[in-house]
Amino acid sequence: MDYLVIKENDLFLMTDRNGDIREGDASGKGLYTNDTRFLSKMEIRINGQSPVLLSSAAEENYISTIRLTNPHMENNGELILWRESVEIERKRFIFEGALYETYKLTSYYPKAVAFDFSVLLDADYADMFVVRGFQHGELGNKTPDRYAHRERVIGYLGADGIRRETRIAWNKDESRRSESGELHFDVKLNHQEEFEIAFFIAPIIDGQEPAYHEPNEAMNKLKSSYAEWNGTSTSIRSDLPLFDKLYDRGVQDLRVLLTDLGHGPFPVAGLPWFSVPFGRDSLIAALQMLSLNPNIARGTLLTMASHQGTKEDEWRDEQPGKVMHEIRFGELAKTNQVPFTPYYGTIDATPLFLLLAAEYYHWTGDSEFIIALMPHLQAALEWVREYGDSDQDSFVEYYQKSSKGIANQGWKDSADSVVHRNGDYAEAPIALVEVQGYVYQALTRLAPIFRSLGLTEQANRMELDAQELRARFENDFWMEDERFYAIALDKNKQRVESVTSNAGHILMSGIASPERAKDVAERLIAPDMFGGYGIRTMSTSSSGYNPMSYHDGSVWPHDNSLCLLGLSKSGFTNEAITVMQGLLHAAEKFEYYRLPELFCGYDDTLGYPVPYPVACSPQAWAAGTPLTFVQALLGLEPDALARRITIRPLLLEGMNELQVNQLHIGDGTLSIRITRGPDKPEVEILSNLTGYDLQLV
C-alpha cells in the first residue's frame, strides 16, 4: 500500500507513508468520521523542508510509528543542519473519537543544534462522495478559526445545518504561528537530547466533543481492548507458520474494522472508502466470523434490522422488509442529494440477513435472540416473496429505480459484470445465480428453526417454496454444454452464459444436485478458472474475461471463501485444499500477509500475484477469508436443533498439526487438535463445553 491507515470505531486516518496529508494530494487522504474529512492537511517540516522517511510501520492496526530524519541543509556553503542529524519519531493512535499524535525529536549531531520544527494542519470538511469524485452539490462554508492558548478550532457550517469543527490542542507553547495556521517551534538540542510535543485532534459534530485522555492512559486502554478481543476469540496454532500468520492477520484486521452504532459491534466493509455499514459486506464478513466470535453476527443482524426498509421509496430503492445496501452520514446524504440514507439497492443483503440469522442460531442455539428478531425475519421473508420475486417465477431479481442508484445490485456491482457470450451486457431485471442459492439456504435452514418455535405452517410453506425454487433453478440456470450454471437470467429469462465464480457460492446452499455440484467443484479449480492464486471471478474462456478488471477475471478472496465453505460442506476435499493453498501462496506475497480486497487474475507463472490498483486494504470479507479455512479444515457443522457438531477434518499440504482453541458453540467452547495420521487426520478433543454431541465423519 502507498498509504498508512489507522482506525478505531468510526474515526479513521489515512496519510502517506511519511505520515503526511499533503496539500494538493488528490488521493483523498485525511481524517474522517461520519463521511466527512475533518483534517485535509497535515504536514511537518524541519527548517521548512519535508523530512526524509526512514521507516513506516503499520503492522498493528491501532497504532502507527513513523521514523524520519532531516535532509542535508546548507546555504552558500554554510552548514545549517547536517544530514541525518535529527531523528523524528512520529507516533499516532485513535481512541474514543480523537486522534493522538506525538512527535519526538532526538539529536545525534555531536554538537548542539538549533532548528525550526513546524506543524501545518487544516480541514476542508469535504463529503466522502466529493472526495472520491462521485458527486457534487450544494455545500456549506467554513467559519472563522478560533484560537486560544495552545488550541485552534477550525469550523464549518454545512448545507444540512450541522456545525462541524476540528479542535486541535498541543502541549507546548509555539514560538510563532503563520497566517496559514502553521505552528513553529524553535528547538535547541544537545547530542542525544530529546524534544517531544503531543497533539490532540478531535472532530466535533454539533457540539458533541470527544473527551481528552492522558495519552499513556488512552494507549493502555486501547491495548487492553485488543487483548480482550484476542482473549475472547478463537485462536489457532499449527506447524505451518504461513497459515498462522494469515489467520492472525485476519483476526487483527477484523478487530480494527469493527464499529458499534448502538446495536453491538459489526464489521464495516473496508478501509479507506467503505468504513460504514454495508449490508452485503457486513453480513458476509459476520458469516465468516462465526467460527471466530459469533457475537459479531448478533451485532450485525441488529444493526441491519435497525435500518430495515419500511416503505416504498424509489429514490432509495427501498421496499418494506428490504435490508440496506449502504448508509452514509455526510453532508450530501443529510441534505438528500444522494440516496444513501440508507440506500437499499442490493439484491443479496436480504437473503444474506436471513441466512446469517439461521447460521447464527446453529452456532449458538440462541433461540431467544431469534424470537426477538422474528419481526425483522418475517419482514425479510415477505420481501423475498412479494418484492424480490415480483413476477412470481420463484427467482429473486433486481432492477434499479433510483436515478442515483446502482445498476448491477449483486456483489459484482460494476456495469460490465453480467455479460452474455456475445459480449452484450445483460439487461435488468436480472436474477443472479448465487442469490437463488442464498434464498434456498435461508429457507431450508430457517424452516426447521421456525418449526421448533411453533411456526409449523409457515415452516412447511418455506420448504415447499424451496423445493419449487430448486426445481426451476436446475432447469433454467444449467448450461449443459459447459456443465456449469449460468451467472444469471436476464430480463427475457434468457441465461447469461458466462462461466463465473458466482456459481461456486451455491455449493454451500444444497440447491445443486450432487452430480452438478461435482461438475461445478471440478470446474472451479480447472485452469480457466484457477490460476494458482485463487478462483477467478470469470473463466478465461468467457467473452468478458479481463484479468485486470474489477469483476471479470480478477481474484477476490471473499469470493473464494464462500466457494470454499461450499466445497467443504459438499465433501470436495481436494478442491477445497487447492483453493486454500492458492490463497496461502498469494498471501505470502502481500504486505503483512494481508489478503487485499482483490488482485488481478494472472496465473502464478508470473511468480507473484499482481495487485489491483485501488483495492481496499484492510477489507472485512478479505480479512475474514482465512477464518473460513479453519471451518473448512475442521469440516465443522454445528446443528443447534440436534445439539450436534459434525467434524470432517483435513489438513493442508505441509501441515501436520492444527490446534483450534475456544471455538464458541452452543453453551460454551470447543478446543480440538487435528494431527496427520497414517491414513487420515486424527482428532483429539481437548475440551468440549458446548453441550453439543460430537460426530466424527
N, C-alpha and C positions, 0 to 999 in steps of 0.2 A: 504494500500500500504506500502511496506517496503522501499520506496524511496520518495524523495521530488523532485518536478519538477516545474520550472517556465519557462515561455516563453513570448517573445514579438517579433512579426513579425517572421523572420526566424532564430532567435537565441534562443536556449533553454539550460537549465542547469538541469542535473539530478544528485542528490547526495544521500547519505544515510541519515537517519533521523537526524544524528548529523550535517549534512551539509558537510560531507567529501566525497572526492573521494579517496579511499584508494588504496595504492599500492598493486597490485596483485588481485584487485577486478575483477571478471570475468563476472559481470552482465552488463558491458557496460556503467557505469556511466561516465559523462563527460559534457563538454561544447561543444555544436555542432552548426555549421552552414554549409550550403551547403554540408551536408552529410559527414562532416569531424569533427573529435574530436580535438578541439583547446585547451582543458585542460583535461588531463588524470590523473592528480594527484592534490589533494587539501586537505591538512591536516593541522590542527592546533594542537599545543601541549603546555602544560604548564609544565615547568621543564622536558621536554622530554616525558611526558605522555599524553595520549589522555584524554580529558575532559569527564565528566560524563553527559549524557543527562538529562535535567530536563523537557523540553517541546519542541515540534517541531510543529509549526503551518503553514499550507499552505492552509487555507480556502480561502484566497484571492489569486487568481492565479498569480497576478503580483508582489507580494512581499512575502518573506518568512522570518519568525522570529524564531530563534532557541535560546533557553536558555540552557546553560551548566554550570557546575561547576567543581572544581578540585577534584581529588581523594585525599585520605589521603596520606601524604608523610612523611616518617621517614627514617633515616639512622643510623642503630646501636643504636636505642633508642633515637636519637636526632631528634627533630621535625624540619622538613623543611617547611611544609605547612599543617596546619590543614584542615581536610576535609571540603568541602563546605564553604571555606573562601572567594573564589573569584567567582563572577558571571560573566559569559561571555555571552553577548548578541550579537548574530550573525545575522545581517540583510542584506538582499540582494534583488536586483531587476535588471531588464534588461531594458535599454532604448536606442533606436536608435542604435542598433547593438553592445552594450557593456554591460558588467556585472559590477555592482557596489556592492561592499561588504564592510561592516563596522563591526569592532569588538569593542565593548565597554566592558571594564573590570572594575568591581567595587568590592572593597574590603569590606567585612563585618567582618573581623577579628578585635578584639578590639585594637590591636596594629599595628604598621607599619609592612608591609610585603614586601619582595623582591623576585622576581621570574623571570624566563626566559619564555617569550611567543614567540613561533615560528610559522612561516607560510611556508609550503612547497608546491610549485606549479611546475607543469611540463606539457608538451604537447607531445603527440606521433603522432598526425595528422593521426590517423587511419581512414580509409574509413569505412563508416557505414556497408557495406557488410562484411568487415573483422571483425569488432567489433561483429557482430551478428553471425559470424562463417559460413556464407553462401558462400563466395567466397574468393579466394586469387589470387595473380597475381604479375605482375611487379609493384613495388612501388618505390618511391623516397627515399631520405635520409635527415636526419636532418642536419642543418648547425650550425656552432658555435654560442653560445649565445652571445649577445651583452649587455653590461652593461653601464649605465650612472647614474647620480645622481638620486636616488630613482626610478630607472627604470631598467627593464630587458626585452629583446626581444628574444623570442625563435623562431627559424626559421626552415623552411623545404622547400626543392625544390622537387616537385613532378615529377613523371614519365611523367606527362602531361605538364611539363614545367612551371607550375604555382607555384609561390612563395607564400607560406603560412606562416604567422607569428602570434605570440601571444604577444602583448605588455602588460606588467604588470607594473603599476605605483602605488606608495604608497606615503602617505603624511607626514610621519615621518621618520627620519633617523634611519636605523637599527643599532644595536650595533655591529653586525658581520654577515658574510654570510659564510655558509659552502660550501664545494665542490659541494654538490648536488644542490646548489642554495637555500637552506633553509635559510630564513631570521630570525634572532634572535633579540628580543627587550628586553633589561633589564628594568624591570618595578618595581617601588617602589611606594607603595600606603599606605596612612593612612586610618583609618576607614571611609568608605563611599566615599573615593576619587575615581575618575574615570580616566581611561586611554583609549583613543579612537584612532583607526587608520583605515584609509579608503584605499581600494584598487580599482583600475580601471583596468579592464581586457578586452582588445579589440582584437578580431580576425581581421587580416589584410589579404586580398587576392589581390595579385599583386599590392600592394601599396595603395589599397583602404582602408583607415583607418577611423573608426568611430570617430566623434568629441567628445571631453570631455565636459561634462556639470557639473556645480556645483551640487552635489548630491541632495540638497533640491529642487533646480530648476527642475532637471530631474524628481524627485519623484512627484512634484506638476503637472508637465505636463502629466506624466503618469496617475495620478489620474484623471486629467481633461479629458483625452481621455476615461476613463471608465465612467465618469459621462456623457459625451456626448453620448456614446454608450447606456447607460441606458435611457437617456432622449429622444433619437430618436427611441427607440424600444418599441414594445408593452409591456405594463405592466398589471399585473393581481392582483386581491385581492379577496380572498374568505374567508369563515368561516371554511375552512378545512386547518389548518396550514401545515400539511404534504404536501398537494398539492402545496401550495405556496412555500414551501422550495424546493421542487423538481423542480418546474418551475424556480425559481430564480437561483438555482444551474446550471441548463441547460443554462440559459442566460449568466451567468458569464463564464462558461466553453467554450461556443462558442466564446465569445469575445477573450479569450486567444488563441484560435485555429485559429483566423483569420490571414491571411498573404496576402500581396499585392506584386505581382511580376511585377507590372506596368500596370495592367488591371483592378484594383479595388479589394477590399477585397473579399476573398473567404476562406472557411474553409479547412484547411489541415485535413488529416484523423484522426490523434490522436498521443498522446504522450505516450512513448518517441520515438518509432521507425518509425512513419509514419508522421513526420512533413513536409510533401511535398505534392504537388498537386497529388491527386488520382482521376481519372475520376469518377468511380462509387461512392466512398465515398463522395467526394466533391459535386457531383451533388445531391445525396440523401439528404445530410445534408442541402444543399441550398433549396431543395424542402420542407423539414421540416420547414425551417426558413421563408418561405413565409409569415406566419402569424406574424412573429416577425419583420422582416426587409427585404422586397423584394429586396432591393438594393444589398444584398449579392448574390442573384440569378443572377443578372446582371453581377457582378464581376466574378462569377464562370463561366458563359457562355462565357464571353470574354476571360478568362484565358484558357478555354478548346479550344475555337476557335483558339487561337494563336498557339496552338500546334497540330491542326488537321492534320491527315495524308495527304500526298500529292503524295505518290508513293508506289509502291510495294517493300517491304523490308522484306524478311523472317527472317533476324536476329532480327528484332524488331517487328515482326508480324504486320507490318504497311501495310495499304492499303489506297488508296485515299478516303478521307471523314471520315475515322475512327477516333473516339475520343480516346484519350490516356487512358491507364490504370494507369501509374505511371511514374514520371520523377525524376531522381536523378542527383545530381550535384557534386559528389565526384570524386576522382582520377580514380577509376576503370571505372566509366561512361565516364569521359573525355577522357580516352585512349581506349574506345570502348571494354574494357574487359568484360563488362556486357552490355546488350542491352537497359538499362533503360535511353534512351537519347532523347525522352522518349520511353517507351515500350508500345505497343498497344494491348497486349494480354488480352483483355476483350471483352466479347460479349454484355454486357449490357450498357456500357457507352454511346455508340452512340444513341440507342433509348432513354436512360435517358436524354441525351442532348436535343433531340427533344421534349421530354415530358416536361422537365423543361421550355423550351422556351415557349411552349404553356401555361403552368400554370402561368408563369411569366406574360404573356400578359393578362390573365384573371384577375389577381390580380391588374395589374397596368394600363391596357389599353394603354400601351406604344407601339404604332404601329411604331413609328419612329425607335425604337430600333430593332424591328422585321425586318423592312426593311433593316436596316444596317447589321443585322446578316444574311440576306437572302442567301448570297453566301455559308455560312457555313451550313445553314439548308439544302440547296439544295444538297450540297456535302454529308451531312449525310444521306439524303433520298436516294441518288444514291447508297451510300454504302450499305444501308439496302437491296435494290433491287438486286444489282449486286454481292456483296461480302458476305453480311450476309446470303442471300438466294441464294447461288451459284448454287444449284441444282433446283431452281425454283419450290419448293414444298410449298411455302408460309411461311415456317418456317425459322427463323434466327437461325443459329447453328454455333458452334465453332470447331476449330481444330488447335492445336498448331503446328507451323512450326519452331519456333526459338529453337535452341539447348539449350539455357539457359533461356527459357521462362517458362510459367506456363501452366500446362496441363489442369486443370479444370478452365475455364475462366468466370464462373459466380461468384456471391458473395460468394458462398460456394466453395472456390477455393482449399480446401485441397484434397489430392489424393483419399480419401475414401468417398467423399461426395455424389457421384452419384452411387448408389448401387442397383442392381437387388434384387428381392425377394430371389433368391437362394444364395445371398452373393457375386456374381460376380460384379466387378466394370464395369460400362458401358464404352464402347469404343467410341471414337470420330470418326466422327463428332457427336456432341450432341446438341440437341435442348431443351433448358430449358423451363419449363412451364411459369415461371414469365417473361422471356424475351419476349415471344409471347404476354403477356399482356401489357408490356411496349410498344411494337411496335404498338399494336392495339390502345392503348390510345394515343400515339403520332399521329398516322394517323387521328383518329377521332376527336381529339382536335385541331390539326393544320389545317385540311381541311377547316373548316368554316372561320378561320383566313385568309388563303390563298385566299379563295373566296372573302372575303371582300377587299382584296388588288388587286383584278382584275385577280387573277390566277385561273380562273374558271375551265378550262380544267384540270389543274393539281389537283385541289381540288376534282373534280369528280373521277379522277383516284385513288386518295388516298382512297376515300371512297369505291370504288369498291375493291381495294386491301384489305381493312379492312374487308369487307364482306366475301371475299373469305378466308382470314385468319381465321375468326371466324368459318366459316362452317367446315373447315378442322381441326381446333383446337378441336372443340366439338366432332368430330368423332374420332380423333386419340389419344387424351390425356385422355379421360374419362375412369375411371375404374368402371365398373358397379357394381362389387362385393363390392367395397369399398365405392361407392357413393362419389367419390373424383377424383381429377385429378392427374395423374402420375407426378413425378418430371421432367421427360424428355423423349425424344425419343433418342435411341442410333443410331449407325452407320447403323444398319439394319432397322431403322424406327420402332423398337420394343419399346413398352412402358417400361420404367424403373419404376417398380410398387412399389415404396416406397411411403408411406404417409408422406409428409413433409410440413413444413410451407411455402415453395415456392409457393404453390397453393393459399395461402392466399393473395399474392400480386396482383393476377389478379382481386380481387374484386373491386379495385378502377378503373379498366380499362373499365368494362362493357362488356368484351368479353364472360363471362359466361352467360348462360341462367338463368333467375330468379330462376327456380326450382333447378338447380345445384348450383347456388350461395348460396341458402339457405342450401343445404347439406354441402357445404364447411364451411359456417359460423358455423353451429352446430358442425361439427367435430373439428374445431379449438379449441373449449372450452370443448370438451369431455375429459374424464380422461386420455386417452392415449396420447393426445396432450397438455393438460393443467394441470400442476402440482400444481397450486395455485399461482405461482410467475410469470407466463407468458406462452406464447405459446412455446412449444419445437420446435426445428428445425426438429425433426423426431419423429414419433409415437413410443411409447414403444412396439408396436406390429410389427414393421418393423424389418427386419433381421439385419440391420446395426445399430440398436439403441445402444447407449452408452452414458449414462448421463455425463460422464467425457470427452467426445470427443469435438473437436472444432466445428464441424458442424452436428453431428449425434445424437442429443438428448439434446444438451445444449440449453440455452435460450439467444437469442440476442435481446436486447431492440429495436434496429432499425428495425429488422425483424417484431417484434410485432407492431411497429408504422405504417409500411406500410400495415399490415393486418388491423390495427385499422382504417386507413383512408378509406379503402375499406368497412369495416363493417359499418362505419358511413355513407358513401355515399350511401350504398345499403339499409340503413334503419334497420340494425340489431342491435337495441339499446341494448338489454340485453347482447348480445355477446360483444359489444363494452365496456360496463360498466365492464363486467367481466375481460376483458384484462387490462383495466386501473387500476382496483382495485388490480389485481395481481402484476402489476409493482410497484404500490404505496407501497404495503406490502414489496416488495423486496427492494426498495429504502430506506425504513425506517431502514434497517439493514446494509446499506453500509455507509462508512465514508463520512461525509459531505452531506449525502443524494444524493450521486453521483452514477447514474447508470453506471456500467462499460461496456466495450465493449461486454462482455458476462459473463455468470456464468453457473455453472453446472445445469443439468436438473432434479435434485432430487426434489421430491414433498415437499409441505410445512408441511408435518407431522414431518419433522426434526425440525421445528421451526425457521429455518433461511435458506437463500439461500447460497449454497456452492460456494465460489469464484473459478473462473478458474485461474490457477496459473500464467499465463503470459498475462492476459487481459490488454489491453491498458486502461489507465485512467489518465486524461480525454480523451474521444474519441468522435469525432464530431457527428456521427449519433446516438450515445447513448445519448449525451447531447441534441440532437435535438428531442429526443423522447417525453419529456413532452410538447414540443411546439405543437405536433400533438394532445395532449389531448385537448388543447384549441379549435383547429379547430373541433375536434370530438364533444366536449360538446356544442359548438355553432351550430354544423351541418352546418358549413359555406361553401358556394359555390359561389364565385364571377363569374360573366359572363360578360366580357367586351363588347361582341358584343351586348347583350341585355341590357347592363348597369343595371344589376340587381344583387342583393345579396340575395341568398336563405338562410334562417335560420331555422334549425330544432333542437331546444335546448333540452338538457337533463342535469341532474346533477348526480354526484356521490353519493354513499352512505355516509351519514354524512355531505353532502354539501347542504346547504340551500340557499346559495347566491354565485354568481360568477360575478365579475365585470371585464370587459376587456376594457382597455383604449388604445386609439391611435393605432388601427389596421389600417395599411396603405393599403388602397384600392382605386383604381381609382384616382380621382383628389385630394384626401385628406385623412382624417382619420374617423374611426368609433369607437365610445365608446358605450358600451352596458352593461346592467345589467340583469342577469337572477336570478330569485328567485323561490323558490319552492311554487307552488300554491296548492290548494286543490285537483285538478285533474291532472294538468300538469304544467310544468315550465312556468312562466310568464316572458315576455320580456319588458324591458324598454329601449328605445333608448335615451341615454344621449346626443349624438351628432352624426350627420351624415353629414360629409363634403365631401363625396366620389363622389358625382354626380351620384351615382347609386341608383335605387329604391330598397326598401327592401320588400322581400316576406317571410312572416312567414308561415311555413308549420306545 
